[in-house]
Amino acid sequence: MSGIGNYLVDEASPWAAWQITDQAVIAMLARGFESAWMRADVWHGEKRSLRALEGPSVVEMAAGVRTTARQRALLRLVASGMQRPRMAAQMGVPERTLDTMLGTLKEQFGCTSGTLHELAYKFALSPDRQVDDGAGESAA
């Protein structure tokens, strides 16, 4: 019976990884990933009202929000996978201004890779995603 040995090296970086070369193990892991991927929910940056959330109160949730409505609109475009030129047009700004806005958001969310994928991921995990910026408009 063979398995994957857990060979830890004391000086290894915490970011060290295993290198798996057994084709059967690789195939099994790939099938498991594909199966989980196919069952995953697609998220496009949709908004939800804070009142509709279960869990933390509106006051507790609002305490963690750190973006403006305009920034959240941009983050939702990023999460939808929209390309930069279309994002700039949608936001009504030149691409260079969009790059500055995105840079500010990446810094604000502590993105280390500098990719839009990481920014979308961190936005998805933040309380900012839960804010329904259209809630005030419908009451008016």
N, C-alpha and C positions, 0 to 999 in steps of 0.2 A: 504494500500500500504506500503510495507516495503522496506527498502534500507539498505545500509551500512552506519552506523553512522560515522561521522568524529570526533572521540573523541580524541582530542589532549591533551596531558599532558605536562605542561610547562617544567618539568624536563626531559622529554623524550629525548633520544639520537636522533640525526638526522638520524640514521640508524634504528630507530624503524619501525615496520611494523604492518599491520593489520592482525588479525587472523580471517579468514573467515571460518565459520562452516556450513553455509547453503549449502546443497548438490546441490540445483538448481543453485545457483550462481557459485559454484565451477565447475559444469558441463558446464555452459555457458562460463566461462573463459577458461576452458580447450579446448572447441571446437574452440573458437576464436584464441587461441594460435596455435592449430594444423592447422587451416586453414591458418594462416599467415606463419607458418613454412613450409607448403607444397608449398607455392608460393615463398618462399625465393630463392635467387640465391645461388648456391653452389660456394664457393671460395676456390681454392686450392693453393693459393700463386702464381698465374701466374704473369708473368712480363708484364709490359707495357712500351713502350718508353715514355720518358718525352715529346718528340715532339708531340706525339699523344694526349696528355692531353688537355682538354679545361680548361680554368681558369688561374691559376697562371703561370707566365712565367717560363722557365727552370731555370733561375737564382734564382727566388724567391723560386722555389721548391727545388733546390739544397741546399739552405741555411738551410733548415730544416733537411736535411739528416745527420744522425749521425752514420751510420754504414759503415763498409767496405764491399767490394764485398763478401768476405768469410762469414762474419756475415749474410749478406742478403741471401746467399745460405743456410745457416743453418736455418735461420728463415723461408724460404720457405719450407724446409723439415718439420719443426715443424708445419707449417700451413697445410701441406698436411696430417697430422695425422700419420706420420711415427713413428714407435717405436724407442726407444733410441738405441738399439743394431744396427738396420739397419742404423740409422742416423750416428752413429759412424763409421760404415763401409763405408758409402757413403762419409763421410768427411775425411776418412783415418786417424782417430785418435782413441786412446783407449777411453773406456767409461768414465774413470775418467777425461780425458782431455775434453771430450764432456760436462760433468757435469760442469766443470770450465767455459767453453765457454758459456753454457746456464746460469750459475749463473751471469756472467758478463753482458749478455744481459738482464736478468731479472732486474738487478740493474740499467742498463742504461735506460730501459724503465719504471722504477718505479713500477715494479710489487709488489703488496702487498701480494697476496695470495701465490705466489711462484709456481703457476701451469703453465704448458706449455700452457694451454688453455688461460690463461690471457695474456701470452707473445704473442701468435698468434693473439689475439684480438687487443692488443696494436700495434703490427706490422701492422695489417690490416688497422688501422686508421692513421698510420704515413706516411709521405712523402717517407720514405725509401722503402715502398712497390712499389712505382711508378717507381723506377729506373730500367732501362733495362740494366743489366750488360753485356748482350751479344751484345749490339749495337756496341761497339768498335771492337769486334771480327769479325763481318761481313765485316767491312770496311778494315780489314787487308788482 
